[in-house]
Amino acid sequence: FPEGRYFKIGDDELGPLTKPLGLDVDLVGNLYVADATAKAVMVYNRDGKFIRKIGGPKVFERLSSVTVDAVRQRIFVTDIGGASDQHKI
């Protein structure tokens, strides 16, 4: 869309992206990105600034996607690594 704003995410030291596989946006514009290499969900605000990292190698094995629920209470991730434990993050 020509009238939209464009920016690059995942280039800074705090929230680098190496292998992003899935993403979703919440109602306020925060972007949630599933990164397979980091084994984490990286969260950026609507301006592309890194907010936080959710998970990591101790939580996810082969992270592949992320979805945010409508009221921003939960995120749902797909981990195809075969781990059977559920984690509350």
C-alpha positions as CSV (number, residue, x, y, z in Angstrom):
1,F,0.0,0.0,0.0
2,P,1.6,3.2,-1.1
3,E,0.2,5.3,1.8
4,G,1.5,2.9,4.5
5,R,4.6,3.1,6.6
6,Y,7.4,0.7,6.0
7,F,10.3,-0.3,8.3
8,K,12.6,-3.1,8.8
9,I,12.5,-5.2,12.0
10,G,14.9,-7.7,13.6
11,D,18.1,-5.9,12.9
12,D,18.9,-4.6,16.3
13,E,21.0,-6.3,19.0
14,L,18.1,-6.7,21.4
15,G,15.6,-8.4,19.1
16,P,17.4,-10.0,16.2
17,L,15.5,-12.2,13.8
18,T,17.4,-15.1,12.2
19,K,14.8,-17.5,10.8
20,P,11.3,-15.9,11.1
21,L,8.6,-18.4,10.2
22,G,5.3,-17.1,11.4
23,L,3.8,-13.8,12.5
24,D,0.7,-12.2,13.9
25,V,-0.4,-8.7,14.9
26,D,-2.5,-7.8,17.9
27,L,-5.2,-5.2,18.1
28,V,-2.9,-2.4,19.1
29,G,-0.4,-3.2,16.3
30,N,2.3,-5.2,18.2
31,L,3.9,-7.7,15.9
32,Y,4.6,-11.3,17.2
33,V,7.2,-13.2,15.2
34,A,8.0,-16.9,15.6
35,D,11.8,-17.3,15.1
36,A,13.0,-20.9,14.6
37,T,16.6,-20.2,15.3
38,A,16.0,-18.2,18.5
39,K,13.3,-20.8,19.5
40,A,11.3,-17.8,20.7
41,V,8.6,-15.4,19.9
42,M,10.0,-11.9,19.3
43,V,7.6,-9.0,20.0
44,Y,7.9,-5.6,18.4
45,N,5.7,-2.5,18.8
46,R,3.8,-0.9,15.9
47,D,6.9,1.2,15.1
48,G,9.1,-1.9,14.8
49,K,11.0,-1.5,18.1
50,F,11.8,-4.6,20.0
51,I,9.7,-5.1,23.1
52,R,10.5,-8.6,24.5
53,K,11.3,-12.2,23.8
54,I,8.9,-15.0,24.8
55,G,10.3,-18.5,25.3
56,G,13.7,-19.7,24.2
57,P,15.5,-23.1,23.9
58,K,14.3,-24.3,27.3
59,V,10.6,-23.8,26.2
60,F,10.5,-24.5,22.5
61,E,12.2,-27.1,20.3
62,R,11.1,-26.4,16.7
63,L,8.9,-23.3,16.8
64,S,7.1,-22.7,13.5
65,S,4.1,-20.3,14.0
66,V,2.4,-17.9,16.4
67,T,-1.1,-16.5,16.8
68,V,-2.4,-13.8,19.2
69,D,-5.9,-14.1,20.6
70,A,-8.3,-11.3,20.1
71,V,-8.1,-9.9,23.7
72,R,-4.3,-10.2,24.0
73,Q,-4.5,-12.6,26.9
74,R,-2.7,-15.4,25.2
75,I,-0.5,-16.4,22.3
76,F,-0.7,-19.7,20.6
77,V,2.4,-21.3,19.1
78,T,3.1,-24.4,17.0
79,D,6.2,-26.3,18.1
80,I,6.8,-29.2,15.7
81,G,9.6,-30.6,17.8
82,G,7.6,-33.3,19.6
83,A,7.7,-31.9,23.1
84,S,4.6,-32.8,25.0
85,D,4.8,-30.4,27.9
86,Q,2.6,-27.3,28.1
87,H,4.2,-24.1,29.3
88,K,2.5,-21.1,30.7
89,I,4.6,-18.1,29.7
